[in-house]
Amino acid sequence: MLLGLVFEKLKDIDEEVIVALAADHSTPCERREHSGEPVPVAIWGESIIRDKIELYDEIECSAGGLGRIKENDFNRILLDYLELTKKEGN
């Protein structure tokens, strides 16, 4: 529900805002140390299509609309949402 709380606070903002959440590393409870596993990411904005994910954790986010992406792809996706990338194709 953390994700819902964060986004609930943003709903009354009048201007277009894009919020991105990303963890810097995974820390499984069993290992009690950092691991190389994928981390959860979430992107929110009024013009962004919403998926069905409600929780911000590794398992839930892995099933979300972003799927499994690499760090450079995350940056490119954000820049595209901000309309800062060059459009290619026709």
PyMOL Python script that loads the backbone (N, CA, C, O; Angstrom):
from pymol import cmd

cmd.read_pdbstr("""\
ATOM      1  N   MET A   1       0.791  -1.199   0.000  1.00  0.00           N
ATOM      2  CA  MET A   1       0.000   0.000   0.000  1.00  0.00           C
ATOM      3  C   MET A   1       0.837   1.270   0.000  1.00  0.00           C
ATOM      4  O   MET A   1       0.303   2.364  -0.181  1.00  0.00           O
ATOM      5  N   LEU A   2       2.147   1.137   0.202  1.00  0.00           N
ATOM      6  CA  LEU A   2       3.022   2.311   0.173  1.00  0.00           C
ATOM      7  C   LEU A   2       2.854   3.071  -1.128  1.00  0.00           C
ATOM      8  O   LEU A   2       2.772   4.299  -1.134  1.00  0.00           O
ATOM      9  N   LEU A   3       2.804   2.340  -2.226  1.00  0.00           N
ATOM     10  CA  LEU A   3       2.648   2.976  -3.533  1.00  0.00           C
ATOM     11  C   LEU A   3       1.365   3.794  -3.580  1.00  0.00           C
ATOM     12  O   LEU A   3       1.372   4.923  -4.071  1.00  0.00           O
ATOM     13  N   GLY A   4       0.275   3.245  -3.082  1.00  0.00           N
ATOM     14  CA  GLY A   4      -0.989   3.961  -3.059  1.00  0.00           C
ATOM     15  C   GLY A   4      -0.917   5.230  -2.224  1.00  0.00           C
ATOM     16  O   GLY A   4      -1.493   6.251  -2.600  1.00  0.00           O
ATOM     17  N   LEU A   5      -0.216   5.181  -1.093  1.00  0.00           N
ATOM     18  CA  LEU A   5      -0.080   6.360  -0.234  1.00  0.00           C
ATOM     19  C   LEU A   5       0.702   7.462  -0.931  1.00  0.00           C
ATOM     20  O   LEU A   5       0.329   8.633  -0.862  1.00  0.00           O
ATOM     21  N   VAL A   6       1.774   7.092  -1.595  1.00  0.00           N
ATOM     22  CA  VAL A   6       2.584   8.084  -2.310  1.00  0.00           C
ATOM     23  C   VAL A   6       1.755   8.745  -3.400  1.00  0.00           C
ATOM     24  O   VAL A   6       1.727   9.971  -3.508  1.00  0.00           O
ATOM     25  N   PHE A   7       1.085   7.939  -4.201  1.00  0.00           N
ATOM     26  CA  PHE A   7       0.341   8.477  -5.329  1.00  0.00           C
ATOM     27  C   PHE A   7      -0.919   9.206  -4.892  1.00  0.00           C
ATOM     28  O   PHE A   7      -1.367  10.124  -5.579  1.00  0.00           O
ATOM     29  N   GLU A   8      -1.490   8.823  -3.783  1.00  0.00           N
ATOM     30  CA  GLU A   8      -2.664   9.530  -3.246  1.00  0.00           C
ATOM     31  C   GLU A   8      -2.315  10.983  -2.942  1.00  0.00           C
ATOM     32  O   GLU A   8      -3.129  11.878  -3.168  1.00  0.00           O
ATOM     33  N   LYS A   9      -1.121  11.221  -2.436  1.00  0.00           N
ATOM     34  CA  LYS A   9      -0.685  12.582  -2.107  1.00  0.00           C
ATOM     35  C   LYS A   9      -0.486  13.428  -3.362  1.00  0.00           C
ATOM     36  O   LYS A   9      -0.551  14.656  -3.298  1.00  0.00           O
ATOM     37  N   LEU A  10      -0.245  12.782  -4.499  1.00  0.00           N
ATOM     38  CA  LEU A  10       0.045  13.504  -5.734  1.00  0.00           C
ATOM     39  C   LEU A  10      -1.191  13.840  -6.563  1.00  0.00           C
ATOM     40  O   LEU A  10      -1.104  14.643  -7.492  1.00  0.00           O
ATOM     41  N   LYS A  11      -2.325  13.248  -6.249  1.00  0.00           N
ATOM     42  CA  LYS A  11      -3.496  13.390  -7.121  1.00  0.00           C
ATOM     43  C   LYS A  11      -4.040  14.813  -7.216  1.00  0.00           C
ATOM     44  O   LYS A  11      -4.711  15.150  -8.192  1.00  0.00           O
ATOM     45  N   ASP A  12      -3.765  15.642  -6.230  1.00  0.00           N
ATOM     46  CA  ASP A  12      -4.301  17.004  -6.237  1.00  0.00           C
ATOM     47  C   ASP A  12      -3.357  18.032  -6.876  1.00  0.00           C
ATOM     48  O   ASP A  12      -3.671  19.222  -6.909  1.00  0.00           O
ATOM     49  N   ILE A  13      -2.230  17.588  -7.371  1.00  0.00           N
ATOM     50  CA  ILE A  13      -1.300  18.503  -8.034  1.00  0.00           C
ATOM     51  C   ILE A  13      -1.890  18.893  -9.384  1.00  0.00           C
ATOM     52  O   ILE A  13      -2.332  18.030 -10.142  1.00  0.00           O
ATOM     53  N   ASP A  14      -1.898  20.179  -9.685  1.00  0.00           N
ATOM     54  CA  ASP A  14      -2.538  20.680 -10.902  1.00  0.00           C
ATOM     55  C   ASP A  14      -1.719  20.453 -12.170  1.00  0.00           C
ATOM     56  O   ASP A  14      -2.295  20.303 -13.248  1.00  0.00           O
ATOM     57  N   GLU A  15      -0.414  20.424 -12.070  1.00  0.00           N
ATOM     58  CA  GLU A  15       0.411  20.289 -13.266  1.00  0.00           C
ATOM     59  C   GLU A  15       0.781  18.833 -13.515  1.00  0.00           C
ATOM     60  O   GLU A  15       0.659  17.987 -12.630  1.00  0.00           O
ATOM     61  N   GLU A  16       1.233  18.557 -14.733  1.00  0.00           N
ATOM     62  CA  GLU A  16       1.660  17.204 -15.084  1.00  0.00           C
ATOM     63  C   GLU A  16       2.948  16.865 -14.333  1.00  0.00           C
ATOM     64  O   GLU A  16       3.956  17.561 -14.453  1.00  0.00           O
ATOM     65  N   VAL A  17       2.893  15.804 -13.572  1.00  0.00           N
ATOM     66  CA  VAL A  17       4.043  15.346 -12.790  1.00  0.00           C
ATOM     67  C   VAL A  17       4.257  13.875 -13.087  1.00  0.00           C
ATOM     68  O   VAL A  17       3.299  13.107 -13.172  1.00  0.00           O
ATOM     69  N   ILE A  18       5.501  13.483 -13.243  1.00  0.00           N
ATOM     70  CA  ILE A  18       5.848  12.075 -13.386  1.00  0.00           C
ATOM     71  C   ILE A  18       6.744  11.720 -12.213  1.00  0.00           C
ATOM     72  O   ILE A  18       7.741  12.393 -11.947  1.00  0.00           O
ATOM     73  N   VAL A  19       6.375  10.652 -11.515  1.00  0.00           N
ATOM     74  CA  VAL A  19       7.137  10.197 -10.350  1.00  0.00           C
ATOM     75  C   VAL A  19       7.690   8.812 -10.655  1.00  0.00           C
ATOM     76  O   VAL A  19       6.968   7.934 -11.127  1.00  0.00           O
ATOM     77  N   ALA A  20       8.964   8.628 -10.382  1.00  0.00           N
ATOM     78  CA  ALA A  20       9.600   7.324 -10.571  1.00  0.00           C
ATOM     79  C   ALA A  20      10.193   6.876  -9.238  1.00  0.00           C
ATOM     80  O   ALA A  20      10.896   7.635  -8.571  1.00  0.00           O
ATOM     81  N   LEU A  21       9.903   5.645  -8.864  1.00  0.00           N
ATOM     82  CA  LEU A  21      10.469   5.052  -7.661  1.00  0.00           C
ATOM     83  C   LEU A  21      11.351   3.883  -8.082  1.00  0.00           C
ATOM     84  O   LEU A  21      10.950   3.065  -8.911  1.00  0.00           O
ATOM     85  N   ALA A  22      12.537   3.805  -7.519  1.00  0.00           N
ATOM     86  CA  ALA A  22      13.433   2.685  -7.798  1.00  0.00           C
ATOM     87  C   ALA A  22      14.298   2.428  -6.581  1.00  0.00           C
ATOM     88  O   ALA A  22      14.780   3.357  -5.932  1.00  0.00           O
ATOM     89  N   ALA A  23      14.484   1.173  -6.286  1.00  0.00           N
ATOM     90  CA  ALA A  23      15.380   0.799  -5.192  1.00  0.00           C
ATOM     91  C   ALA A  23      16.804   0.712  -5.730  1.00  0.00           C
ATOM     92  O   ALA A  23      17.000   0.501  -6.927  1.00  0.00           O
ATOM     93  N   ASP A  24      17.789   0.872  -4.868  1.00  0.00           N
ATOM     94  CA  ASP A  24      19.175   0.812  -5.345  1.00  0.00           C
ATOM     95  C   ASP A  24      19.743  -0.600  -5.319  1.00  0.00           C
ATOM     96  O   ASP A  24      20.723  -0.880  -6.009  1.00  0.00           O
ATOM     97  N   HIS A  25      19.150  -1.490  -4.538  1.00  0.00           N
ATOM     98  CA  HIS A  25      19.589  -2.882  -4.500  1.00  0.00           C
ATOM     99  C   HIS A  25      18.539  -3.728  -3.802  1.00  0.00           C
ATOM    100  O   HIS A  25      17.702  -3.219  -3.056  1.00  0.00           O
ATOM    101  N   SER A  26      18.597  -5.016  -4.055  1.00  0.00           N
ATOM    102  CA  SER A  26      17.703  -5.954  -3.391  1.00  0.00           C
ATOM    103  C   SER A  26      18.411  -6.489  -2.150  1.00  0.00           C
ATOM    104  O   SER A  26      19.622  -6.711  -2.167  1.00  0.00           O
ATOM    105  N   THR A  27      17.658  -6.694  -1.079  1.00  0.00           N
ATOM    106  CA  THR A  27      18.219  -7.243   0.159  1.00  0.00           C
ATOM    107  C   THR A  27      17.258  -8.311   0.682  1.00  0.00           C
ATOM    108  O   THR A  27      16.428  -8.028   1.546  1.00  0.00           O
ATOM    109  N   PRO A  28      17.368  -9.534   0.164  1.00  0.00           N
ATOM    110  CA  PRO A  28      16.476 -10.601   0.621  1.00  0.00           C
ATOM    111  C   PRO A  28      16.658 -10.882   2.117  1.00  0.00           C
ATOM    112  O   PRO A  28      17.782 -10.913   2.618  1.00  0.00           O
ATOM    113  N   CYS A  29      15.549 -11.085   2.816  1.00  0.00           N
ATOM    114  CA  CYS A  29      15.605 -11.352   4.264  1.00  0.00           C
ATOM    115  C   CYS A  29      16.429 -12.603   4.569  1.00  0.00           C
ATOM    116  O   CYS A  29      17.162 -12.643   5.557  1.00  0.00           O
ATOM    117  N   GLU A  30      16.308 -13.624   3.716  1.00  0.00           N
ATOM    118  CA  GLU A  30      17.032 -14.873   3.957  1.00  0.00           C
ATOM    119  C   GLU A  30      18.550 -14.677   3.940  1.00  0.00           C
ATOM    120  O   GLU A  30      19.273 -15.306   4.712  1.00  0.00           O
ATOM    121  N   ARG A  31      19.020 -13.807   3.061  1.00  0.00           N
ATOM    122  CA  ARG A  31      20.459 -13.584   2.909  1.00  0.00           C
ATOM    123  C   ARG A  31      20.999 -12.551   3.882  1.00  0.00           C
ATOM    124  O   ARG A  31      22.166 -12.603   4.270  1.00  0.00           O
ATOM    125  N   ARG A  32      20.146 -11.612   4.276  1.00  0.00           N
ATOM    126  CA  ARG A  32      20.536 -10.522   5.174  1.00  0.00           C
ATOM    127  C   ARG A  32      21.695  -9.691   4.632  1.00  0.00           C
ATOM    128  O   ARG A  32      22.485  -9.135   5.394  1.00  0.00           O
ATOM    129  N   GLU A  33      21.782  -9.616   3.314  1.00  0.00           N
ATOM    130  CA  GLU A  33      22.782  -8.782   2.653  1.00  0.00           C
ATOM    131  C   GLU A  33      22.289  -8.465   1.245  1.00  0.00           C
ATOM    132  O   GLU A  33      21.328  -9.062   0.761  1.00  0.00           O
ATOM    133  N   HIS A  34      22.954  -7.530   0.605  1.00  0.00           N
ATOM    134  CA  HIS A  34      22.563  -7.140  -0.754  1.00  0.00           C
ATOM    135  C   HIS A  34      22.741  -8.306  -1.709  1.00  0.00           C
ATOM    136  O   HIS A  34      23.593  -9.170  -1.505  1.00  0.00           O
ATOM    137  N   SER A  35      21.923  -8.317  -2.755  1.00  0.00           N
ATOM    138  CA  SER A  35      22.051  -9.349  -3.781  1.00  0.00           C
ATOM    139  C   SER A  35      21.948  -8.689  -5.152  1.00  0.00           C
ATOM    140  O   SER A  35      21.651  -7.499  -5.259  1.00  0.00           O
ATOM    141  N   GLY A  36      22.189  -9.453  -6.168  1.00  0.00           N
ATOM    142  CA  GLY A  36      22.117  -8.947  -7.536  1.00  0.00           C
ATOM    143  C   GLY A  36      20.759  -9.135  -8.174  1.00  0.00           C
ATOM    144  O   GLY A  36      20.633  -8.980  -9.388  1.00  0.00           O
ATOM    145  N   GLU A  37      19.747  -9.459  -7.408  1.00  0.00           N
ATOM    146  CA  GLU A  37      18.408  -9.681  -7.944  1.00  0.00           C
ATOM    147  C   GLU A  37      17.799  -8.366  -8.442  1.00  0.00           C
ATOM    148  O   GLU A  37      18.203  -7.289  -8.003  1.00  0.00           O
ATOM    149  N   PRO A  38      16.836  -8.452  -9.350  1.00  0.00           N
ATOM    150  CA  PRO A  38      16.177  -7.235  -9.842  1.00  0.00           C
ATOM    151  C   PRO A  38      15.502  -6.456  -8.709  1.00  0.00           C
ATOM    152  O   PRO A  38      15.055  -7.038  -7.720  1.00  0.00           O
ATOM    153  N   VAL A  39      15.437  -5.155  -8.867  1.00  0.00           N
ATOM    154  CA  VAL A  39      14.785  -4.292  -7.872  1.00  0.00           C
ATOM    155  C   VAL A  39      13.456  -3.792  -8.422  1.00  0.00           C
ATOM    156  O   VAL A  39      13.282  -3.703  -9.638  1.00  0.00           O
ATOM    157  N   PRO A  40      12.519  -3.466  -7.540  1.00  0.00           N
ATOM    158  CA  PRO A  40      11.244  -2.945  -8.015  1.00  0.00           C
ATOM    159  C   PRO A  40      11.370  -1.511  -8.503  1.00  0.00           C
ATOM    160  O   PRO A  40      12.112  -0.714  -7.929  1.00  0.00           O
ATOM    161  N   VAL A  41      10.644  -1.188  -9.564  1.00  0.00           N
ATOM    162  CA  VAL A  41      10.549   0.183 -10.058  1.00  0.00           C
ATOM    163  C   VAL A  41       9.078   0.486 -10.324  1.00  0.00           C
ATOM    164  O   VAL A  41       8.290  -0.409 -10.631  1.00  0.00           O
ATOM    165  N   ALA A  42       8.731   1.739 -10.204  1.00  0.00           N
ATOM    166  CA  ALA A  42       7.363   2.172 -10.493  1.00  0.00           C
ATOM    167  C   ALA A  42       7.426   3.566 -11.096  1.00  0.00           C
ATOM    168  O   ALA A  42       8.233   4.398 -10.681  1.00  0.00           O
ATOM    169  N   ILE A  43       6.566   3.812 -12.079  1.00  0.00           N
ATOM    170  CA  ILE A  43       6.468   5.128 -12.699  1.00  0.00           C
ATOM    171  C   ILE A  43       4.996   5.522 -12.674  1.00  0.00           C
ATOM    172  O   ILE A  43       4.129   4.731 -13.046  1.00  0.00           O
ATOM    173  N   TRP A  44       4.718   6.746 -12.236  1.00  0.00           N
ATOM    174  CA  TRP A  44       3.341   7.224 -12.137  1.00  0.00           C
ATOM    175  C   TRP A  44       3.215   8.588 -12.792  1.00  0.00           C
ATOM    176  O   TRP A  44       4.104   9.432 -12.677  1.00  0.00           O
ATOM    177  N   GLY A  45       2.125   8.788 -13.466  1.00  0.00           N
ATOM    178  CA  GLY A  45       1.787  10.076 -14.056  1.00  0.00           C
ATOM    179  C   GLY A  45       0.395   9.983 -14.646  1.00  0.00           C
ATOM    180  O   GLY A  45      -0.063   8.897 -14.998  1.00  0.00           O
ATOM    181  N   GLU A  46      -0.273  11.107 -14.756  1.00  0.00           N
ATOM    182  CA  GLU A  46      -1.645  11.108 -15.268  1.00  0.00           C
ATOM    183  C   GLU A  46      -1.747  10.532 -16.680  1.00  0.00           C
ATOM    184  O   GLU A  46      -2.754   9.908 -17.016  1.00  0.00           O
ATOM    185  N   SER A  47      -0.728  10.729 -17.506  1.00  0.00           N
ATOM    186  CA  SER A  47      -0.790  10.268 -18.893  1.00  0.00           C
ATOM    187  C   SER A  47      -0.183   8.873 -19.093  1.00  0.00           C
ATOM    188  O   SER A  47      -0.093   8.396 -20.224  1.00  0.00           O
ATOM    189  N   ILE A  48       0.227   8.229 -18.017  1.00  0.00           N
ATOM    190  CA  ILE A  48       0.849   6.910 -18.116  1.00  0.00           C
ATOM    191  C   ILE A  48      -0.193   5.826 -17.868  1.00  0.00           C
ATOM    192  O   ILE A  48      -0.941   5.884 -16.893  1.00  0.00           O
ATOM    193  N   ILE A  49      -0.234   4.841 -18.754  1.00  0.00           N
ATOM    194  CA  ILE A  49      -1.194   3.747 -18.614  1.00  0.00           C
ATOM    195  C   ILE A  49      -0.899   2.978 -17.328  1.00  0.00           C
ATOM    196  O   ILE A  49       0.245   2.618 -17.051  1.00  0.00           O
ATOM    197  N   ARG A  50      -1.942   2.737 -16.557  1.00  0.00           N
ATOM    198  CA  ARG A  50      -1.812   2.069 -15.263  1.00  0.00           C
ATOM    199  C   ARG A  50      -1.958   0.556 -15.427  1.00  0.00           C
ATOM    200  O   ARG A  50      -2.831   0.083 -16.155  1.00  0.00           O
ATOM    201  N   ASP A  51      -1.094  -0.193 -14.743  1.00  0.00           N
ATOM    202  CA  ASP A  51      -1.266  -1.642 -14.712  1.00  0.00           C
ATOM    203  C   ASP A  51      -2.024  -2.011 -13.436  1.00  0.00           C
ATOM    204  O   ASP A  51      -2.592  -1.131 -12.790  1.00  0.00           O
ATOM    205  N   LYS A  52      -2.045  -3.271 -13.065  1.00  0.00           N
ATOM    206  CA  LYS A  52      -2.844  -3.703 -11.915  1.00  0.00           C
ATOM    207  C   LYS A  52      -2.028  -3.868 -10.636  1.00  0.00           C
ATOM    208  O   LYS A  52      -2.545  -4.373  -9.640  1.00  0.00           O
ATOM    209  N   ILE A  53      -0.781  -3.457 -10.647  1.00  0.00           N
ATOM    210  CA  ILE A  53       0.077  -3.629  -9.481  1.00  0.00           C
ATOM    211  C   ILE A  53      -0.310  -2.626  -8.397  1.00  0.00           C
ATOM    212  O   ILE A  53      -0.464  -1.435  -8.669  1.00  0.00           O
ATOM    213  N   GLU A  54      -0.463  -3.114  -7.174  1.00  0.00           N
ATOM    214  CA  GLU A  54      -0.871  -2.283  -6.038  1.00  0.00           C
ATOM    215  C   GLU A  54       0.218  -2.167  -4.977  1.00  0.00           C
ATOM    216  O   GLU A  54       0.201  -1.228  -4.181  1.00  0.00           O
ATOM    217  N   LEU A  55       1.160  -3.099  -4.953  1.00  0.00           N
ATOM    218  CA  LEU A  55       2.225  -3.101  -3.941  1.00  0.00           C
ATOM    219  C   LEU A  55       3.567  -2.814  -4.589  1.00  0.00           C
ATOM    220  O   LEU A  55       3.803  -3.183  -5.740  1.00  0.00           O
ATOM    221  N   TYR A  56       4.439  -2.160  -3.850  1.00  0.00           N
ATOM    222  CA  TYR A  56       5.792  -1.863  -4.347  1.00  0.00           C
ATOM    223  C   TYR A  56       6.758  -2.834  -3.683  1.00  0.00           C
ATOM    224  O   TYR A  56       7.326  -2.545  -2.630  1.00  0.00           O
ATOM    225  N   ASP A  57       6.934  -3.980  -4.310  1.00  0.00           N
ATOM    226  CA  ASP A  57       7.928  -4.949  -3.853  1.00  0.00           C
ATOM    227  C   ASP A  57       8.436  -5.739  -5.060  1.00  0.00           C
ATOM    228  O   ASP A  57       7.898  -5.618  -6.160  1.00  0.00           O
ATOM    229  N   GLU A  58       9.468  -6.542  -4.846  1.00  0.00           N
ATOM    230  CA  GLU A  58      10.101  -7.242  -5.957  1.00  0.00           C
ATOM    231  C   GLU A  58       9.145  -8.151  -6.718  1.00  0.00           C
ATOM    232  O   GLU A  58       9.140  -8.159  -7.949  1.00  0.00           O
ATOM    233  N   ILE A  59       8.341  -8.912  -5.995  1.00  0.00           N
ATOM    234  CA  ILE A  59       7.449  -9.876  -6.640  1.00  0.00           C
ATOM    235  C   ILE A  59       6.356  -9.164  -7.436  1.00  0.00           C
ATOM    236  O   ILE A  59       6.148  -9.466  -8.611  1.00  0.00           O
ATOM    237  N   GLU A  60       5.661  -8.224  -6.802  1.00  0.00           N
ATOM    238  CA  GLU A  60       4.567  -7.530  -7.477  1.00  0.00           C
ATOM    239  C   GLU A  60       5.062  -6.744  -8.693  1.00  0.00           C
ATOM    240  O   GLU A  60       4.476  -6.843  -9.771  1.00  0.00           O
ATOM    241  N   CYS A  61       6.123  -5.974  -8.532  1.00  0.00           N
ATOM    242  CA  CYS A  61       6.602  -5.133  -9.635  1.00  0.00           C
ATOM    243  C   CYS A  61       7.107  -5.962 -10.814  1.00  0.00           C
ATOM    244  O   CYS A  61       7.052  -5.508 -11.957  1.00  0.00           O
ATOM    245  N   SER A  62       7.601  -7.179 -10.544  1.00  0.00           N
ATOM    246  CA  SER A  62       8.086  -8.009 -11.653  1.00  0.00           C
ATOM    247  C   SER A  62       6.950  -8.421 -12.580  1.00  0.00           C
ATOM    248  O   SER A  62       7.192  -8.786 -13.731  1.00  0.00           O
ATOM    249  N   ALA A  63       5.713  -8.366 -12.092  1.00  0.00           N
ATOM    250  CA  ALA A  63       4.546  -8.722 -12.907  1.00  0.00           C
ATOM    251  C   ALA A  63       3.880  -7.495 -13.516  1.00  0.00           C
ATOM    252  O   ALA A  63       2.835  -7.618 -14.155  1.00  0.00           O
ATOM    253  N   GLY A  64       4.462  -6.322 -13.331  1.00  0.00           N
ATOM    254  CA  GLY A  64       3.861  -5.088 -13.817  1.00  0.00           C
ATOM    255  C   GLY A  64       4.093  -4.820 -15.287  1.00  0.00           C
ATOM    256  O   GLY A  64       4.738  -5.600 -15.988  1.00  0.00           O
ATOM    257  N   GLY A  65       3.560  -3.713 -15.733  1.00  0.00           N
ATOM    258  CA  GLY A  65       3.613  -3.330 -17.137  1.00  0.00           C
ATOM    259  C   GLY A  65       5.012  -3.050 -17.674  1.00  0.00           C
ATOM    260  O   GLY A  65       5.243  -3.156 -18.879  1.00  0.00           O
ATOM    261  N   LEU A  66       5.945  -2.694 -16.798  1.00  0.00           N
ATOM    262  CA  LEU A  66       7.317  -2.451 -17.252  1.00  0.00           C
ATOM    263  C   LEU A  66       8.080  -3.744 -17.473  1.00  0.00           C
ATOM    264  O   LEU A  66       9.091  -3.757 -18.175  1.00  0.00           O
ATOM    265  N   GLY A  67       7.603  -4.835 -16.877  1.00  0.00           N
ATOM    266  CA  GLY A  67       8.291  -6.109 -17.007  1.00  0.00           C
ATOM    267  C   GLY A  67       9.656  -6.049 -16.352  1.00  0.00           C
ATOM    268  O   GLY A  67       9.838  -5.380 -15.335  1.00  0.00           O
ATOM    269  N   ARG A  68      10.609  -6.745 -16.934  1.00  0.00           N
ATOM    270  CA  ARG A  68      11.979  -6.757 -16.416  1.00  0.00           C
ATOM    271  C   ARG A  68      12.840  -5.942 -17.366  1.00  0.00           C
ATOM    272  O   ARG A  68      13.005  -6.309 -18.529  1.00  0.00           O
ATOM    273  N   ILE A  69      13.384  -4.846 -16.881  1.00  0.00           N
ATOM    274  CA  ILE A  69      14.159  -3.946 -17.731  1.00  0.00           C
ATOM    275  C   ILE A  69      15.546  -3.723 -17.141  1.00  0.00           C
ATOM    276  O   ILE A  69      15.776  -3.963 -15.956  1.00  0.00           O
ATOM    277  N   LYS A  70      16.462  -3.264 -17.979  1.00  0.00           N
ATOM    278  CA  LYS A  70      17.818  -2.929 -17.535  1.00  0.00           C
ATOM    279  C   LYS A  70      17.869  -1.462 -17.151  1.00  0.00           C
ATOM    280  O   LYS A  70      16.997  -0.680 -17.530  1.00  0.00           O
ATOM    281  N   GLU A  71      18.897  -1.093 -16.396  1.00  0.00           N
ATOM    282  CA  GLU A  71      19.002   0.278 -15.877  1.00  0.00           C
ATOM    283  C   GLU A  71      18.961   1.339 -16.969  1.00  0.00           C
ATOM    284  O   GLU A  71      18.313   2.370 -16.789  1.00  0.00           O
ATOM    285  N   ASN A  72      19.625   1.122 -18.079  1.00  0.00           N
ATOM    286  CA  ASN A  72      19.607   2.110 -19.160  1.00  0.00           C
ATOM    287  C   ASN A  72      18.214   2.241 -19.779  1.00  0.00           C
ATOM    288  O   ASN A  72      17.816   3.326 -20.202  1.00  0.00           O
ATOM    289  N   ASP A  73      17.478   1.133 -19.828  1.00  0.00           N
ATOM    290  CA  ASP A  73      16.115   1.185 -20.360  1.00  0.00           C
ATOM    291  C   ASP A  73      15.216   2.007 -19.447  1.00  0.00           C
ATOM    292  O   ASP A  73      14.337   2.721 -19.929  1.00  0.00           O
ATOM    293  N   PHE A  74      15.420   1.919 -18.148  1.00  0.00           N
ATOM    294  CA  PHE A  74      14.625   2.691 -17.196  1.00  0.00           C
ATOM    295  C   PHE A  74      14.802   4.183 -17.478  1.00  0.00           C
ATOM    296  O   PHE A  74      13.824   4.930 -17.516  1.00  0.00           O
ATOM    297  N   ASN A  75      16.035   4.610 -17.673  1.00  0.00           N
ATOM    298  CA  ASN A  75      16.304   6.021 -17.985  1.00  0.00           C
ATOM    299  C   ASN A  75      15.653   6.429 -19.303  1.00  0.00           C
ATOM    300  O   ASN A  75      15.061   7.504 -19.390  1.00  0.00           O
ATOM    301  N   ARG A  76      15.753   5.594 -20.317  1.00  0.00           N
ATOM    302  CA  ARG A  76      15.153   5.908 -21.621  1.00  0.00           C
ATOM    303  C   ARG A  76      13.623   5.991 -21.527  1.00  0.00           C
ATOM    304  O   ARG A  76      13.007   6.855 -22.151  1.00  0.00           O
ATOM    305  N   ILE A  77      13.021   5.100 -20.754  1.00  0.00           N
ATOM    306  CA  ILE A  77      11.568   5.132 -20.578  1.00  0.00           C
ATOM    307  C   ILE A  77      11.151   6.450 -19.923  1.00  0.00           C
ATOM    308  O   ILE A  77      10.188   7.082 -20.357  1.00  0.00           O
ATOM    309  N   LEU A  78      11.873   6.863 -18.882  1.00  0.00           N
ATOM    310  CA  LEU A  78      11.551   8.134 -18.218  1.00  0.00           C
ATOM    311  C   LEU A  78      11.704   9.316 -19.163  1.00  0.00           C
ATOM    312  O   LEU A  78      10.841  10.192 -19.207  1.00  0.00           O
ATOM    313  N   LEU A  79      12.792   9.345 -19.917  1.00  0.00           N
ATOM    314  CA  LEU A  79      13.004  10.439 -20.865  1.00  0.00           C
ATOM    315  C   LEU A  79      11.918  10.466 -21.934  1.00  0.00           C
ATOM    316  O   LEU A  79      11.504  11.536 -22.379  1.00  0.00           O
ATOM    317  N   ASP A  80      11.462   9.293 -22.343  1.00  0.00           N
ATOM    318  CA  ASP A  80      10.394   9.228 -23.336  1.00  0.00           C
ATOM    319  C   ASP A  80       9.096   9.783 -22.761  1.00  0.00           C
ATOM    320  O   ASP A  80       8.404  10.547 -23.433  1.00  0.00           O
ATOM    321  N   TYR A  81       8.755   9.412 -21.530  1.00  0.00           N
ATOM    322  CA  TYR A  81       7.553   9.959 -20.893  1.00  0.00           C
ATOM    323  C   TYR A  81       7.640  11.477 -20.733  1.00  0.00           C
ATOM    324  O   TYR A  81       6.623  12.167 -20.797  1.00  0.00           O
ATOM    325  N   LEU A  82       8.839  11.991 -20.528  1.00  0.00           N
ATOM    326  CA  LEU A  82       9.037  13.429 -20.399  1.00  0.00           C
ATOM    327  C   LEU A  82       9.122  14.125 -21.751  1.00  0.00           C
ATOM    328  O   LEU A  82       9.300  15.341 -21.827  1.00  0.00           O
ATOM    329  N   GLU A  83       8.991  13.334 -22.825  1.00  0.00           N
ATOM    330  CA  GLU A  83       9.068  13.821 -24.209  1.00  0.00           C
ATOM    331  C   GLU A  83      10.401  14.505 -24.495  1.00  0.00           C
ATOM    332  O   GLU A  83      10.456  15.552 -25.141  1.00  0.00           O
ATOM    333  N   LEU A  84      11.474  13.889 -23.998  1.00  0.00           N
ATOM    334  CA  LEU A  84      12.818  14.420 -24.211  1.00  0.00           C
ATOM    335  C   LEU A  84      13.656  13.539 -25.139  1.00  0.00           C
ATOM    336  O   LEU A  84      14.852  13.774 -25.308  1.00  0.00           O
ATOM    337  N   THR A  85      13.032  12.534 -25.735  1.00  0.00           N
ATOM    338  CA  THR A  85      13.770  11.662 -26.647  1.00  0.00           C
ATOM    339  C   THR A  85      13.395  11.989 -28.097  1.00  0.00           C
ATOM    340  O   THR A  85      12.292  12.456 -28.383  1.00  0.00           O
ATOM    341  N   LYS A  86      14.327  11.734 -28.985  1.00  0.00           N
ATOM    342  CA  LYS A  86      14.078  11.931 -30.400  1.00  0.00           C
ATOM    343  C   LYS A  86      13.187  10.796 -30.903  1.00  0.00           C
ATOM    344  O   LYS A  86      13.484   9.621 -30.685  1.00  0.00           O
ATOM    345  N   LYS A  87      12.122  11.147 -31.559  1.00  0.00           N
ATOM    346  CA  LYS A  87      11.214  10.151 -32.124  1.00  0.00           C
ATOM    347  C   LYS A  87      11.833   9.555 -33.378  1.00  0.00           C
ATOM    348  O   LYS A  87      12.378  10.280 -34.210  1.00  0.00           O
ATOM    349  N   GLU A  88      11.752   8.241 -33.514  1.00  0.00           N
ATOM    350  CA  GLU A  88      12.314   7.563 -34.683  1.00  0.00           C
ATOM    351  C   GLU A  88      11.200   6.880 -35.446  1.00  0.00           C
ATOM    352  O   GLU A  88      10.141   6.584 -34.892  1.00  0.00           O
ATOM    353  N   GLY A  89      11.444   6.634 -36.713  1.00  0.00           N
ATOM    354  CA  GLY A  89      10.455   5.971 -37.548  1.00  0.00           C
ATOM    355  C   GLY A  89       9.563   6.982 -38.236  1.00  0.00           C
ATOM    356  O   GLY A  89       9.863   8.176 -38.257  1.00  0.00           O
ATOM    357  N   ASN A  90       8.471   6.508 -38.796  1.00  0.00           N
ATOM    358  CA  ASN A  90       7.535   7.376 -39.538  1.00  0.00           C
ATOM    359  C   ASN A  90       6.556   8.063 -38.649  1.00  0.00           C
ATOM    360  O   ASN A  90       5.712   8.820 -39.129  1.00  0.00           O
TER     361      ASN A  90
END
""", "prot")
cmd.dss("prot")
cmd.show_as("cartoon", "prot")
cmd.util.cbc("prot")
cmd.orient("prot")
